[in-house]
Amino acid sequence: MGKYIPVTLNNITALEFQSSLPQGKVALVCEGGGQRGIFTAGVLDEFMRSRFDPFDVLLGVSAGAQNLSAFACGQRGYARKIINRYTTNNQFFNPIRFVRGGNLLDLDWYIDTTAKEMPLDIPTALRRFDTGREFYMVASRSDNFQANYFQPDEMTWLEIIKASSAIPAFYRNGVLFHDVVYHDGGISDAIPVREAYRRGCRTIIVIRTVPSEYQYTTEWVERMGKWFENSRLQRFMAMAQVHIETYTETLKFIQSPPEDSVVVEIYPPTTLQSSALGSRLSALNHDYHVGRRCGRYFLATIGQHFSKKKFKQHDKKVFSLFETEAKADKAENASIIQQGTRSIHPDVRQIQNE
């Protein structure tokens, strides 16, 4: 059995790791989770702040693909702003529209608006790809629920993000890409660590959006089942079965990786305050800073094995930076509310409690 290293606040396992990392490619894998991806945004912003980027392969699903897009483009702070400013807008998430037959999530508005107002610096990412870096976003085929791993280019980048994020029922028709309809990649490969290993990666860094070993599969299946009509229930059950089986096998791989590999799992120490949808801005800001601290802890421990640069765990400058950003959060929140977005849709609480 290989080496599994959990990294989170108040866990000393990472401090005890003294071995060398295996030969081979290094992968960064990011789980989805909707607005809970704000935690991942915090971890990756800390990586970018410290210029920590030893990764040969990037693999992301749904919100994880969006976070990795910002990381690949070198845009620190981008993912956080996108989540805070646009996913809290009821043009994006609207239960009333859904009840009336529309999409619960307006991915078209989301992709088009962010592309115009806050575009990704795709040319920067493409230059890095020219040096050998690989980036894959996961989407699930609608016909057989098979996972496909797409490498984006300048023309297809945003469409692949949309396909990877198209939650069944919530975005009703899926995304047509290369004559195939795709849905959220989390159906068939929610945490693509096995794909990273298959592509030659022997050191795999995984960023989760739930506590380690936490399985939200049952909750996810029950919630999704409510949105499907009886005529589509059989198809939903087949999809759910694929998700449960692949998710279970993935967790086993993380906890017990192959002999020649190391898996490092960065995860929140407790359940995040934010939800997949309908989160308050205060919860998003809290979880972002939890991600920053977990990212900093990783750099101060496991990160030392990638670079000669020393990261001080108790860097006073960093903690003063957190204090400064906390003040900036208030100004950011005021700006979002003034622009007409809402921190939580009035119908969200009822849906979350169902």
Buried (B, 14 or more C-beta within 10 A) or exposed (E): EBBBBBBBEEBEEBEEBEEEBBEBBBBBBBBBBBBBBBBBBBBBBBBBBBEBBBBBBBBBBBBBBBBBBBBBBBBBEBBBBBBBBBBBBBEBBBBEBBEEEEBBBBBEBBBEBBEEEBEBBBEEBBEBBEEEBBBBBBBBBBEEBBBBBBEBEEEBBBBBBBBBBBBBBBBBEBBEBEEBBBBBBBBBBBBBBBBBBEBEBBBBBBBBBBBBEEEBBEEBBEBBEEBBEEEEEEEBEEBBEBBBEBBEEBBEBBBEBEEEBBBBBBBBBEEBBBBBBBBBBBBBBBBBBBBBBBBBBBBBBBBBBBBEEEBEEEBEEBEEEEEEBEEEBEEBBEEBEEEEBBBBBEBBEEBEEE
